[in-house]
Amino acid sequence: MIEFLIRLLKDDWRLATLSRGYKRTSRGFVLADENANHQSIGDEPYQFFTKFDSIDVAVDSNRIRGIECLLSKPHPPEVVLLDDAFQHRKVKAGLNILLTAYDDLYIDDMLLPTGNLREPKSGAARADIILVTKCPPDMTQDEKGVIESRLSINSYQDIFFSTISYSDMIYQQGASQPVEALRNGSFTLVTGIASAKPLVIYLKGLGLDFNHLEYPDHYNFSEKEIHHFDSMDMVLTTEKDYVRMKNYLKTDCVWYLPIEMEIDKTSDFRKAIEAFITS
């Protein structure tokens, strides 16, 4: 979602992202620079930093301090994207976007520790936009209508639906090749993300032959594990996992498959975002 917003806005506004920097080794406010890596700012912020050179990427568990530091720069951002900040009540965002997965809607979930919700379902009323993610690409308007009804969307809220779009190329540092190259033999899929299910379904749908090594989200691969990956004939991983591995890889057998989010009614979504920014 953050990458989608970056692509949507970076050409028209000075942009910054502010994340907690989950599992980073640094403390306090850190603005990414040429010395940044996944350990100093976290894997997702490091991914933003390596992909988009026109934006500021910062981390701070204290969002108020982080915003103040960004705004004190000689050329402060005009828009700050707060990653995973819906429950940060000390910061009142001007626009709240709530994500809920198609096959795991928040209305079907429960509060921690029984479920995964961090607050009661009524908190969804704070959202200006509700985005249903990971939808099937062939989802019908009737199916969207059923979900909209179940979520009880308020009159002041907009709802959109998104799907995952996989690249037709796989990449590594300085090289790329078509996904079709994966058909040349079996390979190992390595994932350390929240849910690898959509990726596994996609790859199986292509009829590919692979073994899956699954690790927890944001997993820090050990040198021994990375050495093991290096010894394999072919390894495919996610972009987020690759940024945690790439500086330690010795061979060229590890590749990553990028993804992007595609939103229905993209022009309406952009208008809703721009209406807030220009108001």
GUGUZA-225766 format. One record per residue (C-alpha): x, y, z. Coordinates in nm, 4 decimals. Layout:
N
@east->X	north->Y	up->Z
...
***
This chain:
279
@east->0.0000	north->0.0000	up->0.0000
@east->0.2763	north->0.2433	up->0.0875
@east->0.4527	north->0.1702	up->-0.2401
@east->0.1274	north->0.2253	up->-0.4300
@east->0.0856	north->0.5643	up->-0.2616
@east->0.4480	north->0.6547	up->-0.3326
@east->0.4032	north->0.5824	up->-0.7024
@east->0.0760	north->0.7733	up->-0.7016
@east->0.2110	north->1.0898	up->-0.5391
@east->0.5897	north->1.1166	up->-0.5809
@east->0.5835	north->1.3129	up->-0.9069
@east->0.3572	north->1.5874	up->-0.7729
@east->0.4513	north->1.6357	up->-0.4065
@east->0.7569	north->1.6221	up->-0.1835
@east->0.7019	north->1.2935	up->-0.0099
@east->0.8244	north->1.1154	up->0.3030
@east->0.7470	north->0.7810	up->0.4623
@east->0.7627	north->0.7328	up->0.8371
@east->0.7663	north->0.3825	up->0.9847
@east->0.8485	north->0.2289	up->1.3184
@east->1.1323	north->0.0335	up->1.1600
@east->1.0350	north->-0.3071	up->1.2937
@east->1.3309	north->-0.5194	up->1.4144
@east->1.5894	north->-0.2502	up->1.3355
@east->1.9032	north->-0.2288	up->1.5463
@east->1.9076	north->0.1521	up->1.5673
@east->1.7089	north->0.3729	up->1.8052
@east->1.5299	north->0.7035	up->1.7855
@east->1.4817	north->0.8997	up->1.4659
@east->1.6779	north->0.7817	up->1.1627
@east->1.6595	north->0.9377	up->0.8186
@east->1.7794	north->0.6914	up->0.5551
@east->2.0991	north->0.7821	up->0.3711
@east->2.3732	north->0.6043	up->0.1759
@east->2.4718	north->0.4158	up->0.4925
@east->2.1248	north->0.2712	up->0.5498
@east->2.0546	north->-0.1003	up->0.5431
@east->1.7765	north->-0.3311	up->0.6564
@east->1.9290	north->-0.3537	up->1.0027
@east->1.9445	north->0.0214	up->1.0615
@east->1.5955	north->0.1098	up->0.9369
@east->1.4049	north->-0.2184	up->0.8914
@east->1.3355	north->-0.4234	up->0.5791
@east->1.0287	north->-0.2448	up->0.4421
@east->1.1657	north->0.1106	up->0.4839
@east->1.4931	north->-0.0068	up->0.3276
@east->1.2957	north->-0.1420	up->0.0344
@east->1.1274	north->0.1995	up->-0.0101
@east->1.4654	north->0.3713	up->0.0122
@east->1.6340	north->0.1515	up->-0.2497
@east->1.3440	north->0.1815	up->-0.4957
@east->1.2489	north->0.5492	up->-0.4754
@east->1.5315	north->0.8018	up->-0.4725
@east->1.3092	north->1.1111	up->-0.4779
@east->1.1495	north->1.0630	up->-0.1345
@east->1.2603	north->1.0823	up->0.2286
@east->1.2449	north->0.7544	up->0.4207
@east->1.2510	north->0.7826	up->0.7985
@east->1.1898	north->0.5611	up->1.1002
@east->1.0968	north->0.6451	up->1.4566
@east->0.8812	north->0.4576	up->1.7085
@east->0.7776	north->0.8020	up->1.8379
@east->0.5668	north->0.9215	up->1.5456
@east->0.5300	north->1.2763	up->1.6828
@east->0.9062	north->1.3184	up->1.7074
@east->0.9522	north->1.1589	up->1.3663
@east->0.7089	north->1.3995	up->1.2016
@east->0.8668	north->1.6986	up->1.3764
@east->1.2143	north->1.5915	up->1.2564
@east->1.0920	north->1.5557	up->0.8986
@east->0.9199	north->1.8940	up->0.9062
@east->1.2346	north->2.0610	up->1.0426
@east->1.4345	north->1.9666	up->0.7307
@east->1.5419	north->2.2529	up->0.5000
@east->1.3026	north->2.1150	up->0.2378
@east->1.0311	north->1.9452	up->0.4430
@east->0.7889	north->1.6983	up->0.2884
@east->0.4463	north->1.8152	up->0.1787
@east->0.2985	north->1.4712	up->0.2432
@east->0.4007	north->1.2197	up->0.5112
@east->0.2894	north->0.8586	up->0.4699
@east->0.2596	north->0.6849	up->0.8059
@east->0.3071	north->0.3110	up->0.7726
@east->0.0939	north->0.0942	up->1.0038
@east->-0.0194	north->0.3829	up->1.2238
@east->-0.3971	north->0.3401	up->1.2571
@east->-0.3686	north->0.2808	up->1.6340
@east->-0.1215	north->0.5637	up->1.7013
@east->-0.3729	north->0.7907	up->1.8745
@east->-0.1136	north->1.0559	up->1.9658
@east->-0.0944	north->1.1418	up->1.5963
@east->-0.4203	north->1.2449	up->1.4352
@east->-0.3715	north->1.1735	up->1.0674
@east->-0.5588	north->1.3876	up->0.8191
@east->-0.6573	north->1.0829	up->0.6151
@east->-0.6899	north->0.7267	up->0.7421
@east->-0.6811	north->0.4285	up->0.5070
@east->-0.7845	north->0.0980	up->0.6653
@east->-0.6789	north->-0.2255	up->0.4948
@east->-0.8696	north->-0.5506	up->0.5400
@east->-0.7958	north->-0.8734	up->0.3533
@east->-1.0601	north->-1.0285	up->0.1287
@east->-1.0326	north->-1.3696	up->0.2977
@east->-0.9869	north->-1.2300	up->0.6504
@east->-1.2205	north->-0.9317	up->0.6911
@east->-1.1966	north->-0.7505	up->1.0232
@east->-1.5658	north->-0.8104	up->1.0881
@east->-1.4905	north->-1.1842	up->1.1010
@east->-1.1959	north->-1.1414	up->1.3391
@east->-1.1639	north->-1.1001	up->1.7164
@east->-0.9468	north->-0.8973	up->1.9517
@east->-0.6023	north->-1.0141	up->2.0563
@east->-0.5085	north->-1.2649	up->2.1891
@east->-0.7998	north->-1.4719	up->2.0549
@east->-0.7851	north->-1.3037	up->1.7138
@east->-0.5633	north->-1.0500	up->1.5380
@east->-0.7502	north->-0.7232	up->1.5981
@east->-0.5647	north->-0.4562	up->1.7971
@east->-0.8862	north->-0.2707	up->1.8828
@east->-1.2632	north->-0.3270	up->1.8649
@east->-1.4243	north->-0.3480	up->1.5219
@east->-1.5994	north->-0.0179	up->1.5901
@east->-1.2605	north->0.1507	up->1.5378
@east->-1.3133	north->0.1111	up->1.1642
@east->-1.5416	north->0.4142	up->1.1850
@east->-1.2254	north->0.6321	up->1.1996
@east->-1.1263	north->0.5282	up->0.8484
@east->-1.1860	north->0.7660	up->0.5606
@east->-1.1081	north->0.4933	up->0.3063
@east->-1.1494	north->0.1190	up->0.3483
@east->-0.9476	north->-0.0946	up->0.1098
@east->-1.0247	north->-0.4641	up->0.0718
@east->-0.6932	north->-0.6240	up->-0.0279
@east->-0.5852	north->-0.9493	up->-0.1948
@east->-0.9117	north->-0.9852	up->-0.3853
@east->-0.9504	north->-1.2407	up->-0.6652
@east->-0.8786	north->-1.0768	up->-1.0021
@east->-1.2148	north->-1.1997	up->-1.1360
@east->-1.4200	north->-1.0572	up->-0.8483
@east->-1.7673	north->-0.9447	up->-0.9628
@east->-1.9529	north->-0.6263	up->-0.8757
@east->-2.2129	north->-0.8354	up->-0.6916
@east->-1.9397	north->-0.9858	up->-0.4722
@east->-1.8061	north->-0.6383	up->-0.3994
@east->-2.1564	north->-0.5262	up->-0.3075
@east->-2.1939	north->-0.8113	up->-0.0587
@east->-1.8686	north->-0.7179	up->0.1162
@east->-1.9584	north->-0.3479	up->0.1195
@east->-2.2903	north->-0.4373	up->0.2831
@east->-2.1230	north->-0.6631	up->0.5398
@east->-1.8738	north->-0.3918	up->0.6340
@east->-2.1577	north->-0.1411	up->0.6880
@east->-1.9707	north->0.1398	up->0.5122
@east->-2.0649	north->0.4832	up->0.6474
@east->-2.1744	north->0.7645	up->0.4161
@east->-1.8471	north->0.9546	up->0.4718
@east->-1.6330	north->0.6532	up->0.3820
@east->-1.5106	north->0.5313	up->0.0443
@east->-1.4465	north->0.1642	up->-0.0276
@east->-1.2101	north->0.0205	up->-0.2864
@east->-1.0926	north->-0.3293	up->-0.3791
@east->-0.7399	north->-0.4311	up->-0.4722
@east->-0.5604	north->-0.7292	up->-0.6177
@east->-0.1974	north->-0.8397	up->-0.6150
@east->-0.0210	north->-0.8064	up->-0.9490
@east->0.2920	north->-1.0173	up->-0.9970
@east->0.5730	north->-0.9104	up->-1.2258
@east->0.6470	north->-1.1167	up->-1.5353
@east->1.0167	north->-1.0784	up->-1.4524
@east->1.2318	north->-1.1976	up->-1.1634
@east->1.5291	north->-0.9931	up->-1.0429
@east->1.8521	north->-0.9865	up->-0.8494
@east->2.1198	north->-0.7204	up->-0.8198
@east->2.2111	north->-0.6175	up->-1.1734
@east->2.0145	north->-0.8862	up->-1.3533
@east->1.6658	north->-0.9933	up->-1.4562
@east->1.4996	north->-1.2739	up->-1.6470
@east->1.1444	north->-1.3794	up->-1.7348
@east->0.9383	north->-1.5711	up->-1.4811
@east->0.9242	north->-1.8410	up->-1.7479
@east->1.2846	north->-1.9247	up->-1.6552
@east->1.1441	north->-2.0915	up->-1.3432
@east->1.0048	north->-2.3637	up->-1.5686
@east->1.3557	north->-2.4873	up->-1.6466
@east->1.3534	north->-2.7061	up->-1.3341
@east->1.2501	north->-2.7214	up->-0.9726
@east->1.3413	north->-2.4372	up->-0.7359
@east->1.3108	north->-2.3443	up->-0.3690
@east->1.0723	north->-2.0718	up->-0.2569
@east->1.1930	north->-1.8879	up->0.0546
@east->0.9501	north->-1.6554	up->0.2344
@east->0.9600	north->-1.4598	up->0.5585
@east->0.6367	north->-1.2619	up->0.5222
@east->0.3054	north->-1.2468	up->0.7070
@east->0.1248	north->-1.4703	up->0.4593
@east->0.2839	north->-1.6521	up->0.1678
@east->-0.0465	north->-1.8107	up->0.0678
@east->-0.1268	north->-1.5791	up->-0.2288
@east->0.2243	north->-1.6220	up->-0.3690
@east->0.2146	north->-1.9998	up->-0.3327
@east->-0.1254	north->-2.0142	up->-0.5042
@east->0.0030	north->-1.7937	up->-0.7864
@east->0.3146	north->-2.0037	up->-0.8467
@east->0.1193	north->-2.3286	up->-0.8327
@east->-0.1259	north->-2.1775	up->-1.0794
@east->0.1648	north->-2.1379	up->-1.3206
@east->0.2305	north->-2.5096	up->-1.2881
@east->0.5757	north->-2.4584	up->-1.1370
@east->0.7635	north->-2.7208	up->-0.9368
@east->0.9049	north->-2.5899	up->-0.6108
@east->0.9798	north->-2.6614	up->-0.2466
@east->0.8729	north->-2.3988	up->0.0073
@east->1.0808	north->-2.2904	up->0.3074
@east->0.8549	north->-2.0683	up->0.5177
@east->0.9802	north->-1.8398	up->0.7952
@east->0.8049	north->-1.5858	up->1.0251
@east->0.7388	north->-1.2300	up->0.9068
@east->1.0479	north->-1.0017	up->0.9069
@east->1.2671	north->-1.3046	up->0.9800
@east->1.6379	north->-1.2260	up->1.0093
@east->1.8122	north->-1.4990	up->0.8139
@east->2.1309	north->-1.6258	up->0.9748
@east->2.4600	north->-1.6475	up->0.7872
@east->2.4268	north->-2.0255	up->0.7942
@east->2.0800	north->-2.0094	up->0.6361
@east->2.1923	north->-1.7654	up->0.3673
@east->2.4941	north->-1.9867	up->0.2945
@east->2.2490	north->-2.2754	up->0.2557
@east->2.0410	north->-2.0741	up->0.0055
@east->2.3622	north->-1.9877	up->-0.1807
@east->2.4348	north->-2.3571	up->-0.2274
@east->2.1054	north->-2.4278	up->-0.4053
@east->2.0550	north->-2.4338	up->-0.7801
@east->1.7665	north->-2.1850	up->-0.7862
@east->1.5972	north->-1.9860	up->-0.5097
@east->1.2993	north->-1.7538	up->-0.5453
@east->1.2013	north->-1.5138	up->-0.2699
@east->1.0001	north->-1.1963	up->-0.2145
@east->1.1410	north->-0.8486	up->-0.2593
@east->1.1109	north->-0.7788	up->0.1132
@east->1.3051	north->-1.0950	up->0.1953
@east->1.5658	north->-1.0210	up->-0.0706
@east->1.6619	north->-0.6854	up->0.0820
@east->1.7493	north->-0.8734	up->0.4028
@east->1.9659	north->-1.1240	up->0.2134
@east->2.1305	north->-0.9397	up->-0.0738
@east->2.4326	north->-0.8000	up->0.1086
@east->2.5307	north->-1.1478	up->0.2266
@east->2.4782	north->-1.3524	up->-0.0884
@east->2.7896	north->-1.4924	up->-0.2567
@east->2.6336	north->-1.6551	up->-0.5623
@east->2.3709	north->-1.5531	up->-0.8192
@east->2.1184	north->-1.8301	up->-0.7532
@east->1.8735	north->-1.6168	up->-0.5481
@east->1.6062	north->-1.4151	up->-0.7307
@east->1.3010	north->-1.2180	up->-0.6183
@east->0.9569	north->-1.1674	up->-0.7677
@east->0.8202	north->-0.8108	up->-0.7286
@east->0.4533	north->-0.7430	up->-0.6676
@east->0.2363	north->-0.4355	up->-0.7036
@east->-0.1107	north->-0.3498	up->-0.5860
@east->-0.3824	north->-0.2773	up->-0.8387
@east->-0.6906	north->-0.0885	up->-0.7173
@east->-1.0269	north->-0.0809	up->-0.8871
@east->-1.1477	north->0.2700	up->-0.9699
@east->-0.7900	north->0.3971	up->-0.9468
@east->-0.8879	north->0.7438	up->-1.0735
@east->-1.1511	north->0.7763	up->-0.7991
@east->-0.8956	north->0.6607	up->-0.5416
@east->-0.6468	north->0.9214	up->-0.6605
@east->-0.9142	north->1.1921	up->-0.6503
@east->-0.9956	north->1.1021	up->-0.2887
@east->-0.6272	north->1.1272	up->-0.1919
@east->-0.5718	north->1.4510	up->-0.3842
@east->-0.8871	north->1.6063	up->-0.2387
@east->-0.7383	north->1.5642	up->0.1080
@east->-0.3891	north->1.6876	up->0.0137
@east->-0.5162	north->2.0006	up->-0.1593
@east->-0.7889	north->2.0850	up->0.0949
***
